[in-house]
Amino acid sequence: MHYRMSLTETKDGTVIEVYVKPNSPKFQVTVEGMEIVVHCTQEPTKGKVNKELIKNLSKLLHANVELVSGATSRKKRLLAKGKQKKEVEEDLFT
């Protein structure tokens, strides 16, 4: 599947590259073309989207998630600590 390009397994866990769409009606994870798109309900001010993203992905993946890069960008890289790529795929897309 094409979303695999957005997931990279490392020794610490799996890095997830996402594109964020703020101000969405509900939080959800979708695939559009070659990208994992995360629709966030918060507005992109004062780190609100980043907090929502980390909180909801942590719940969804049952893992500690941290922002690796993209704090002020719509393109973000997050690390799901201790999760293998296959586990992240299953949690996000099944």
C-alpha positions as CSV (number, residue, x, y, z in Angstrom):
1,M,0.0,0.0,0.0
2,H,1.1,3.5,-0.7
3,Y,1.0,4.8,2.9
4,R,4.0,2.6,3.8
5,M,6.2,5.3,2.4
6,S,5.1,7.5,5.3
7,L,6.2,5.0,7.9
8,T,9.9,4.3,8.8
9,E,10.9,1.8,11.5
10,T,13.8,2.9,13.7
11,K,15.5,1.4,16.8
12,D,13.3,3.6,19.0
13,G,10.0,2.9,17.2
14,T,8.2,4.0,14.1
15,V,8.4,7.5,12.5
16,I,5.1,8.6,11.0
17,E,5.1,11.3,8.4
18,V,1.8,13.1,8.2
19,Y,0.1,16.1,6.7
20,V,-2.2,17.9,9.1
21,K,-5.5,19.6,8.1
22,P,-6.6,21.8,11.1
23,N,-10.1,23.1,11.8
24,S,-11.7,19.8,10.6
25,P,-15.2,18.7,11.9
26,K,-13.7,15.6,13.6
27,F,-10.3,14.0,14.3
28,Q,-9.6,11.3,11.8
29,V,-6.7,9.7,9.9
30,T,-7.0,9.1,6.2
31,V,-4.8,8.4,3.2
32,E,-4.8,10.8,0.3
33,G,-2.6,9.9,-2.6
34,M,0.9,9.1,-1.1
35,E,0.3,10.9,2.2
36,I,-1.2,10.0,5.6
37,V,-3.5,12.9,6.3
38,V,-4.6,13.7,9.9
39,H,-7.7,15.9,10.2
40,C,-7.5,17.8,13.5
41,T,-10.4,19.8,15.1
42,Q,-8.2,22.4,16.7
43,E,-7.0,25.6,15.1
44,P,-3.2,25.9,14.4
45,T,-2.4,28.4,17.2
46,K,-0.3,28.1,20.3
47,G,0.5,24.4,19.6
48,K,-3.2,23.3,19.9
49,V,-3.0,21.1,16.8
50,N,0.2,19.5,18.0
51,K,-1.3,18.7,21.4
52,E,-4.4,17.2,19.8
53,L,-2.3,15.2,17.3
54,I,0.0,13.7,20.0
55,K,-2.9,12.9,22.4
56,N,-5.1,11.2,19.8
57,L,-2.4,9.3,18.0
58,S,-1.1,8.1,21.4
59,K,-4.5,6.7,22.2
60,L,-5.0,5.2,18.7
61,L,-1.5,3.6,18.6
62,H,-1.5,2.6,22.4
63,A,2.0,4.1,22.5
64,N,3.9,7.2,23.7
65,V,4.0,9.5,20.6
66,E,6.3,12.5,20.3
67,L,6.8,15.2,17.7
68,V,10.1,14.8,15.9
69,S,9.8,17.7,13.5
70,G,7.4,20.1,11.9
71,A,6.1,21.9,15.1
72,T,5.0,25.0,13.0
73,S,4.4,23.2,9.7
74,R,1.5,21.1,8.3
75,K,4.0,18.4,7.5
76,K,5.0,16.6,10.7
77,R,7.1,13.7,11.7
78,L,6.1,11.8,14.9
79,L,7.7,8.9,16.7
80,A,5.5,6.1,18.0
81,K,8.0,4.8,20.7
82,G,8.5,1.1,20.9
83,K,6.0,0.3,18.0
84,Q,7.0,-1.7,15.0
85,K,5.9,-0.5,11.5
86,K,3.5,-3.4,11.1
87,E,1.8,-2.6,14.5
88,V,1.4,1.1,13.5
89,E,-0.1,0.1,10.1
90,E,-2.6,-2.2,11.8
91,D,-3.6,0.4,14.4
92,L,-4.0,3.2,11.9
93,F,-5.6,1.4,8.9
94,T,-7.7,-1.5,10.2
